[in-house]
Amino acid sequence: MLYDYCERTGSGLFDEPVNLLTNLSFIVAAAFVYRLLRDRGQFNRGNILLLTLVAFIGVGSTLFHSFATEWARLLDVVPIFLYQLAFLWLYMQRVARLGTFSRVALVGVFLLVSLYALTFKGLLNGSVMYLPAILSVMAVAVFHYFRKKIEPMLGWYALIVFALSLFFRTIDAVLCSVWPLGTHFVWHLLNGVLLYLTTRIIIVNSGLQQADRS
């Protein structure tokens, strides 16, 4: 049994009730993504992959905050990491319109930096492993705004939400003695918003030609 967050004080399936309940944020995000895809008629492979991963993030997080075991933690983090890779690839392909070599190279760099960050996983309450992701969102925000892409502020909104959610994830352990509920649930709520925003960036900036190919 893993006691990673303030709220968990026992070994039961429902010993993290607020963390468990706030996983609904991911399901709501998936529902909004589905509606956006339906309204725009963009049910292609890339978009469906993002939608599926958003839903799987909700399922994985629910399992982890229920069972709190190593296998459940794996089901929690793997969909998140796969979403990060899918988002970066699709953004570079559809929005930045980089060539295959550039996309492979940049994803490779992201993978290496992410693996390196894992060697410091004890820092910042484990939040250090998300630093490559937030740096990537920062790069997307700058590119998206100055290249005047569709809904150019979306990247900045995503970056602000990500920074706030990472802050609340990081301070969870620090506040245990004064706020037993912890703040991890805020990470869930904000990440639901973040996943919708980043997926929306891909969808609204996908031209029909690019969307049909991926």
GUMI-39823 format. One record per residue (C-alpha): residue number from 0; x, y, z; residue in three letters. Coordinates in nm, 4 decimals, padded with zeros to 6 digits. Example, Ala and Ser with C-alpha at 12.3 -4.5 7.8 and 13.67 -1.06 7.14 Angstrom:
BEGIN
k, u, v, w, r
0, 01.2300, -00.4500, 00.7800, ala .
1, 01.3670, -00.1060, 00.7140, ser .
This chain:
BEGIN
k, u, v, w, r
0, 00.0000, 00.0000, 00.0000, met .
1, 00.1364, 00.3402, -00.1035, leu .
2, 00.0756, 00.6470, 00.1101, tyr .
3, 00.1788, 00.9114, -00.1414, asp .
4, -00.0794, 01.1769, -00.0557, tyr .
5, -00.2054, 01.3490, 00.2592, cys .
6, -00.5598, 01.2260, 00.2249, glu .
7, -00.4717, 00.8562, 00.2483, arg .
8, -00.4464, 00.7452, 00.6102, thr .
9, -00.5727, 00.3876, 00.5712, gly .
10, -00.5557, 00.0909, 00.3353, ser .
11, -00.9160, 00.0876, 00.2145, gly .
12, -01.0374, 00.1432, -00.1399, leu .
13, -01.2182, 00.4609, -00.0341, phe .
14, -00.9547, 00.6141, 00.1918, asp .
15, -00.8920, 00.8923, -00.0620, glu .
16, -01.2534, 00.9989, -00.1232, pro .
17, -01.1839, 01.3518, -00.2495, val .
18, -00.8910, 01.2464, -00.4681, asn .
19, -01.1117, 00.9669, -00.5986, leu .
20, -01.4128, 01.1875, -00.6668, leu .
21, -01.2151, 01.4594, -00.8441, thr .
22, -01.1064, 01.2097, -01.1088, asn .
23, -01.4429, 01.2956, -01.2607, leu .
24, -01.2618, 01.6024, -01.3927, ser .
25, -01.0909, 01.3829, -01.6522, phe .
26, -01.4165, 01.2191, -01.7566, ile .
27, -01.5788, 01.5616, -01.7939, val .
28, -01.2795, 01.6725, -02.0027, ala .
29, -01.3206, 01.3663, -02.2248, ala .
30, -01.6908, 01.4467, -02.2665, ala .
31, -01.6118, 01.8041, -02.3741, phe .
32, -01.3468, 01.6788, -02.6166, val .
33, -01.6000, 01.4342, -02.7615, tyr .
34, -01.8531, 01.7144, -02.8086, arg .
35, -01.5917, 01.9315, -02.9791, leu .
36, -01.5001, 01.6480, -03.2155, leu .
37, -01.8655, 01.5784, -03.2888, arg .
38, -01.9464, 01.9433, -03.3574, asp .
39, -01.6462, 01.9827, -03.5888, arg .
40, -01.6757, 01.6401, -03.7514, gly .
41, -01.3108, 01.5573, -03.6807, gln .
42, -01.3192, 01.1975, -03.5635, phe .
43, -00.9838, 01.0976, -03.7118, asn .
44, -00.7180, 00.8673, -03.5709, arg .
45, -00.5077, 01.1316, -03.3980, gly .
46, -00.8026, 01.3035, -03.2336, asn .
47, -00.9582, 00.9751, -03.1242, ile .
48, -00.6232, 00.8760, -02.9733, leu .
49, -00.6153, 01.1954, -02.7656, leu .
50, -00.9777, 01.1457, -02.6571, leu .
51, -00.9068, 00.7859, -02.5572, thr .
52, -00.5979, 00.8812, -02.3591, leu .
53, -00.7856, 01.1549, -02.1712, val .
54, -01.0444, 00.8952, -02.0671, ala .
55, -00.7729, 00.6429, -01.9760, phe .
56, -00.6022, 00.9042, -01.7580, ile .
57, -00.9248, 00.9270, -01.5601, gly .
58, -00.9523, 00.5491, -01.5309, val .
59, -00.5866, 00.5058, -01.4342, gly .
60, -00.5987, 00.7793, -01.1726, ser .
61, -00.9186, 00.6331, -01.0278, thr .
62, -00.7542, 00.2924, -00.9921, leu .
63, -00.4449, 00.4407, -00.8296, phe .
64, -00.6366, 00.6449, -00.5746, his .
65, -00.8469, 00.3371, -00.4956, ser .
66, -00.5871, 00.0595, -00.4706, phe .
67, -00.2696, 00.2669, -00.4088, ala .
68, -00.0365, -00.0104, -00.5281, thr .
69, 00.2604, -00.0156, -00.7646, glu .
70, 00.0594, -00.1728, -01.0469, trp .
71, -00.2095, 00.0925, -01.0031, ala .
72, 00.0530, 00.3677, -01.0059, arg .
73, 00.1771, 00.2312, -01.3385, leu .
74, -00.1751, 00.2506, -01.4798, leu .
75, -00.1878, 00.6081, -01.3513, asp .
76, 00.1341, 00.7419, -01.5037, val .
77, 00.1542, 00.5520, -01.8350, val .
78, -00.1569, 00.7107, -01.9964, pro .
79, -00.0326, 01.0549, -01.8853, ile .
80, 00.3047, 00.9994, -02.0487, phe .
81, 00.1469, 00.8586, -02.3656, leu .
82, -00.0791, 01.1636, -02.3848, tyr .
83, 00.2238, 01.3928, -02.3579, gln .
84, 00.3931, 01.2123, -02.6468, leu .
85, 00.0776, 01.2100, -02.8604, ala .
86, 00.0132, 01.5795, -02.7983, phe .
87, 00.3693, 01.6802, -02.8867, leu .
88, 00.3727, 01.4670, -03.2007, trp .
89, 00.0373, 01.5916, -03.3280, leu .
90, 00.1175, 01.9542, -03.2484, tyr .
91, 00.4451, 01.9357, -03.4378, met .
92, 00.2783, 01.7549, -03.7267, gln .
93, -00.0471, 01.9454, -03.7648, arg .
94, 00.0191, 02.2897, -03.6192, val .
95, 00.3937, 02.3560, -03.6395, ala .
96, 00.4091, 02.1397, -03.9553, arg .
97, 00.7554, 02.0081, -03.8866, leu .
98, 00.9061, 01.7330, -04.0973, gly .
99, 00.9276, 01.3735, -03.9804, thr .
100, 01.2974, 01.3959, -03.8897, phe .
101, 01.2424, 01.7051, -03.6743, ser .
102, 00.9446, 01.5469, -03.4997, arg .
103, 01.1335, 01.2277, -03.4225, val .
104, 01.4355, 01.4239, -03.2983, ala .
105, 01.2321, 01.6496, -03.0688, leu .
106, 01.0267, 01.3634, -02.9283, val .
107, 01.3536, 01.1788, -02.8686, gly .
108, 01.4897, 01.4757, -02.6745, val .
109, 01.1682, 01.4905, -02.4716, phe .
110, 01.1988, 01.1201, -02.3894, leu .
111, 01.5613, 01.1527, -02.2797, leu .
112, 01.4947, 01.4577, -02.0632, val .
113, 01.1896, 01.2884, -01.9090, ser .
114, 01.3903, 00.9765, -01.8245, leu .
115, 01.6636, 01.1918, -01.6737, tyr .
116, 01.4070, 01.3795, -01.4656, ala .
117, 01.2927, 01.0477, -01.3177, leu .
118, 01.6322, 01.0129, -01.1496, thr .
119, 01.5290, 01.3096, -00.9327, phe .
120, 01.1765, 01.1818, -00.8652, lys .
121, 01.2079, 01.2527, -00.4934, gly .
122, 01.2351, 01.6262, -00.5542, leu .
123, 00.9336, 01.8562, -00.5345, leu .
124, 00.7123, 01.5760, -00.4049, asn .
125, 00.7671, 01.3889, -00.7317, gly .
126, 00.6569, 01.6827, -00.9464, ser .
127, 01.0017, 01.7108, -01.1046, val .
128, 00.9012, 01.4414, -01.3537, met .
129, 00.6519, 01.6864, -01.5037, tyr .
130, 00.9072, 01.9617, -01.5670, leu .
131, 00.9808, 01.8435, -01.9259, pro .
132, 00.6064, 01.8514, -01.9942, ala .
133, 00.5529, 02.2040, -01.8625, ile .
134, 00.8580, 02.3275, -02.0544, leu .
135, 00.7073, 02.1748, -02.3689, ser .
136, 00.3762, 02.3504, -02.3053, val .
137, 00.5685, 02.6744, -02.2549, met .
138, 00.7356, 02.6298, -02.5943, ala .
139, 00.3973, 02.5560, -02.7525, val .
140, 00.2464, 02.8673, -02.5899, ala .
141, 00.5193, 03.0935, -02.7287, val .
142, 00.5095, 02.9394, -03.0771, phe .
143, 00.1307, 02.9317, -03.0910, his .
144, 00.0938, 03.2955, -02.9931, tyr .
145, 00.3654, 03.4530, -03.2052, phe .
146, 00.2786, 03.2447, -03.5117, arg .
147, -00.0812, 03.3646, -03.4715, lys .
148, -00.2367, 03.0204, -03.4829, lys .
149, -00.6095, 02.9688, -03.4334, ile .
150, -00.7072, 03.0673, -03.0783, glu .
151, -00.3538, 03.1965, -03.0130, pro .
152, -00.4006, 03.2392, -02.6370, met .
153, -00.4849, 02.8724, -02.5806, leu .
154, -00.1227, 02.7838, -02.5163, gly .
155, -00.0887, 03.0527, -02.2510, trp .
156, -00.4099, 02.9413, -02.0824, tyr .
157, -00.2803, 02.5843, -02.0778, ala .
158, 00.0545, 02.6963, -01.9359, leu .
159, -00.1086, 02.8956, -01.6545, ile .
160, -00.3370, 02.6061, -01.5617, val .
161, -00.0446, 02.3606, -01.5741, phe .
162, 00.1714, 02.5817, -01.3511, ala .
163, -00.1075, 02.6144, -01.0955, leu .
164, -00.1856, 02.2430, -01.0966, ser .
165, 00.1823, 02.1537, -01.0556, leu .
166, 00.2073, 02.3954, -00.7640, phe .
167, -00.0819, 02.2295, -00.5818, phe .
168, 00.0577, 01.8821, -00.6535, arg .
169, 00.3943, 01.9857, -00.5110, thr .
170, 00.2715, 02.1375, -00.1844, ile .
171, 00.0437, 01.8436, -00.0956, asp .
172, 00.2988, 01.6735, 00.1327, ala .
173, 00.4131, 02.0006, 00.2899, val .
174, 00.0638, 02.0869, 00.4120, leu .
175, -00.0269, 01.7483, 00.5618, cys .
176, 00.0230, 01.8592, 00.9209, ser .
177, -00.1999, 02.1652, 00.8881, val .
178, -00.4399, 02.0538, 00.6111, trp .
179, -00.4899, 01.6743, 00.6288, pro .
180, -00.7042, 01.6709, 00.3159, leu .
181, -00.4049, 01.7812, 00.1124, gly .
182, -00.4109, 01.9617, -00.2210, thr .
183, -00.3704, 01.6774, -00.4684, his .
184, -00.7380, 01.6986, -00.5579, phe .
185, -00.6762, 02.0469, -00.7021, val .
186, -00.4186, 01.8879, -00.9338, trp .
187, -00.6954, 01.6626, -01.0617, his .
188, -00.9441, 01.9435, -01.1144, leu .
189, -00.6987, 02.1684, -01.2970, leu .
190, -00.5551, 01.8860, -01.5044, asn .
191, -00.8989, 01.8106, -01.6407, gly .
192, -00.9049, 02.1686, -01.7691, val .
193, -00.5471, 02.1349, -01.8956, leu .
194, -00.6230, 01.8197, -02.0937, leu .
195, -00.9209, 01.9849, -02.2586, tyr .
196, -00.7190, 02.2952, -02.3503, leu .
197, -00.4242, 02.1051, -02.4965, thr .
198, -00.6508, 01.8704, -02.6906, thr .
199, -00.8503, 02.1687, -02.8162, arg .
200, -00.5288, 02.3269, -02.9480, ile .
201, -00.4779, 02.0247, -03.1715, ile .
202, -00.8388, 01.9968, -03.2869, ile .
203, -00.9123, 02.3601, -03.3754, val .
204, -00.5787, 02.4010, -03.5542, asn .
205, -00.6073, 02.0829, -03.7588, ser .
206, -00.6812, 02.1594, -04.1211, gly .
207, -00.8936, 01.9050, -04.3027, leu .
208, -00.5985, 01.7777, -04.5007, gln .
209, -00.3832, 01.7177, -04.1937, gln .
210, -00.6734, 01.5755, -03.9959, ala .
211, -00.7500, 01.3184, -04.2627, asp .
212, -00.3932, 01.1928, -04.2578, arg .
213, -00.3608, 01.1332, -03.8822, ser .
